[in-house]
Amino acid sequence: MVLQRTLCEATALSELAQSLPSRGTPILALSDGSLIHWNLETLPTEARAKILPEIIKSWQQLQAADIPMAGYISAPRTVEATNFLRLEACPYPEPNCNQHCANQLLEHNPCSKIMPLKDALIWQQVLQPGECSPLWRSHSRILQEYEGHWIYFCYLHVGNEIARIEMPEWTALDPNKRSLVISIILAQIQKGYGYPVALAEAHNQAVVTSSDRRRFFALLEQQMQRSGISVTTTAKEARKRSSIA
């Protein structure tokens, strides 16, 4: 269900961005969270084939419409940029993890002295509010299935935190589009008092009411009963279902 929701969100974002009349006003397709779907790496190939191509299709539509796209990640815990520092900490003339350190735990490797340093902590010390880090290209394995839509990222000091901004290649490597992305996000953060106002409003609109919750579980139980699956609801589960999100 989570993956289906991700697909629906990508499709809806693309359709909404394309439906807006520009009239000279810049448009940005801004997604809440990472554009790198790490969770797909653990799925069977057949399952990925049902989700990922449709997501990429929605991105291709944005690219064809010349609409930049970005993902906003608040309080990132990634270490992709930090891993670059491992080169300096490596004691071997030619760094080769598979050759030198394959038979030991990661925390025992000579380069692990930088752990548990996160990217955001580094850029918190370097960047001033409103400043952006250099552009990095992610090397996540799942991106090999993105049909050429490689994901680039940078870190942006938004005042109260360091945010990670992810962009597909056709947005990130276009200086005008990349500049537009950063400008719009900073404006959104200013209006939202530290968080993009468009994403905050989207969260408010997506609140699940208690009646929505009851209808969902009723439909779920009907489908389970039709499939011959016994349905037993504990007191704890019944209380959780009636809670207001």
C-alpha positions in Angstrom: 0.0 0.0 0.0 2.9 2.4 0.7 4.4 1.8 -2.7 1.0 2.3 -4.4 0.6 5.5 -2.5 4.0 6.6 -3.7 3.1 5.9 -7.3 -0.2 7.8 -6.9 1.6 10.8 -5.4 4.1 10.9 -8.3 1.3 10.7 -10.9 -0.9 13.3 -9.2 2.1 15.7 -8.8 2.9 15.4 -12.5 -0.7 15.9 -13.6 -1.2 18.8 -11.2 2.0 20.6 -12.3 1.1 20.2 -16.0 -2.5 21.4 -15.5 -1.5 24.7 -14.0 -1.5 27.7 -16.3 2.0 29.2 -16.2 1.2 32.8 -17.4 4.8 33.7 -16.7 4.7 32.3 -13.2 7.4 29.7 -12.5 6.2 26.2 -11.6 8.0 23.7 -9.5 6.9 20.1 -8.9 8.0 19.7 -5.3 7.8 16.3 -3.6 7.9 15.7 0.1 10.8 13.3 0.8 13.4 11.5 -1.2 13.2 10.9 -5.0 15.5 7.9 -4.4 13.2 5.0 -3.6 15.6 3.0 -1.5 12.8 0.6 -0.3 12.4 -0.7 -3.8 15.9 -2.3 -3.7 14.6 -5.1 -1.5 11.6 -6.0 -3.7 11.7 -8.7 -6.4 12.3 -7.5 -9.9 8.7 -8.3 -10.8 7.4 -6.0 -8.1 9.7 -3.1 -9.0 8.6 -3.5 -12.6 5.0 -2.6 -11.6 5.9 0.5 -9.6 9.1 2.2 -10.8 8.3 2.5 -14.6 5.1 4.4 -13.8 7.0 6.8 -11.5 9.6 7.4 -14.2 6.8 8.0 -16.7 5.4 10.8 -14.6 8.9 12.3 -14.4 9.3 12.1 -18.2 6.1 14.0 -18.6 7.4 16.8 -16.4 10.6 16.9 -18.3 8.7 17.1 -21.6 6.7 20.0 -20.2 9.9 21.7 -19.1 8.8 21.8 -15.4 11.6 21.4 -12.9 11.2 18.8 -10.1 12.7 18.4 -6.7 12.4 16.5 -3.5 12.6 18.2 -0.1 14.0 16.2 2.8 13.8 17.8 6.3 16.4 16.7 8.9 18.3 14.3 6.5 20.3 11.5 8.1 22.2 10.5 4.9 26.0 10.1 4.7 26.6 10.1 1.0 28.7 13.2 1.0 30.4 12.3 4.3 31.5 9.0 2.7 33.8 11.0 0.5 35.9 11.7 3.5 36.6 8.0 3.8 39.2 8.5 1.0 41.3 10.7 3.2 41.0 8.3 6.1 41.9 5.2 4.1 45.5 4.0 4.9 46.0 2.0 1.7 47.7 3.5 -1.4 44.7 2.5 -3.6 41.4 2.4 -1.8 39.7 -0.9 -2.5 37.2 -2.0 0.2 36.5 -5.4 -1.4 40.3 -6.2 -1.4 41.4 -4.8 1.9 38.4 -4.8 4.2 36.0 -7.4 2.9 36.3 -9.7 5.9 35.7 -7.3 8.7 32.8 -5.3 10.0 32.3 -1.8 8.7 32.8 -0.2 12.2 36.3 -1.9 12.3 37.5 -0.5 9.0 40.2 2.2 9.2 38.0 4.7 7.5 35.2 4.2 10.0 36.7 6.9 12.3 34.3 9.4 10.7 31.3 7.5 11.9 28.6 8.4 12.9 29.1 11.8 11.2 26.2 12.8 9.0 26.1 15.1 6.0 23.8 17.6 7.6 26.2 18.1 10.6 29.1 19.0 8.2 27.1 21.5 6.2 25.7 23.0 9.4 29.3 24.1 10.1 30.1 25.3 6.6 27.0 27.0 5.2 25.3 30.2 6.2 21.5 30.6 6.1 20.4 30.7 2.5 23.6 29.1 1.2 23.7 25.9 -0.8 26.3 23.2 -0.9 27.9 21.9 -4.2 25.9 19.4 -6.2 26.5 15.7 -5.7 25.4 12.7 -7.7 23.9 9.8 -5.8 25.2 6.3 -6.5 22.4 4.3 -5.0 22.0 1.0 -6.7 18.3 1.5 -7.4 19.1 4.5 -9.7 20.5 2.0 -12.2 16.8 1.2 -13.0 15.8 4.9 -13.3 16.2 4.9 -17.1 18.8 7.6 -17.1 17.0 9.8 -14.5 20.0 10.0 -12.2 19.4 11.8 -9.0 21.6 14.7 -7.8 21.4 16.4 -4.4 22.7 19.3 -2.5 22.3 20.7 1.0 20.5 23.9 1.7 20.8 26.0 4.9 17.2 27.1 5.5 17.8 28.9 8.7 16.6 26.5 11.4 18.1 23.3 9.8 20.0 21.8 6.9 17.6 20.4 4.3 18.6 18.0 1.5 17.3 18.9 -1.9 17.2 16.1 -4.5 16.7 16.7 -8.3 16.6 14.5 -11.4 19.5 15.1 -13.8 17.5 17.1 -16.2 16.7 19.6 -13.5 20.0 19.5 -11.5 22.3 20.0 -14.5 20.4 22.9 -15.9 21.7 26.0 -14.1 18.5 28.0 -14.7 16.3 25.2 -13.4 18.5 24.5 -10.5 18.6 28.1 -9.5 14.8 28.3 -9.8 14.4 25.3 -7.6 16.5 26.8 -4.8 14.9 30.2 -5.1 11.3 28.8 -4.9 12.2 26.5 -2.0 13.7 29.4 0.0 10.7 31.5 -0.7 8.4 28.7 0.4 10.4 28.2 3.6 10.2 31.9 4.4 6.4 31.9 4.0 6.1 28.6 5.9 8.3 29.9 8.8 11.0 27.2 8.4 9.2 24.6 6.2 7.9 24.9 2.7 4.3 26.2 3.0 3.1 24.1 0.0 4.2 20.9 1.7 2.7 22.0 5.0 -0.6 22.7 3.4 -0.5 19.4 1.6 0.0 17.6 4.9 -3.0 19.4 6.3 -5.2 18.4 3.3 -4.1 14.8 3.7 -5.3 14.3 7.2 -7.2 11.0 7.6 -10.4 11.5 9.6 -11.9 9.0 11.9 -14.8 8.3 9.5 -12.2 7.7 6.7 -10.4 5.3 9.0 -13.5 3.3 9.8 -14.5 3.0 6.1 -11.0 1.8 5.2 -10.9 -0.9 7.8 -14.5 -2.0 6.9 -13.5 -2.4 3.3 -10.3 -4.2 4.3 -12.2 -6.7 6.5 -14.8 -7.3 3.7 -12.0 -8.2 1.3 -10.3 -10.5 3.9 -13.6 -12.3 4.6 -14.2 -12.8 0.9 -10.8 -14.4 0.7 -11.6 -16.8 3.5 -9.3 -15.0 6.0 -10.6 -14.9 9.6 -10.9 -11.4 11.0 -10.3 -10.8 14.7 -10.1 -7.4 16.2 -8.5 -6.8 19.6 -9.5 -4.1 22.0 -6.2 -2.3 21.4 -6.7 -2.4 17.6 -10.3 -1.2 17.9 -9.1 1.8 20.0 -6.4 2.6 17.5 -8.9 2.5 14.6 -11.2 5.0 16.3 -8.4 7.4 17.1 -8.4 10.7 15.3 -5.3 11.2 13.1 
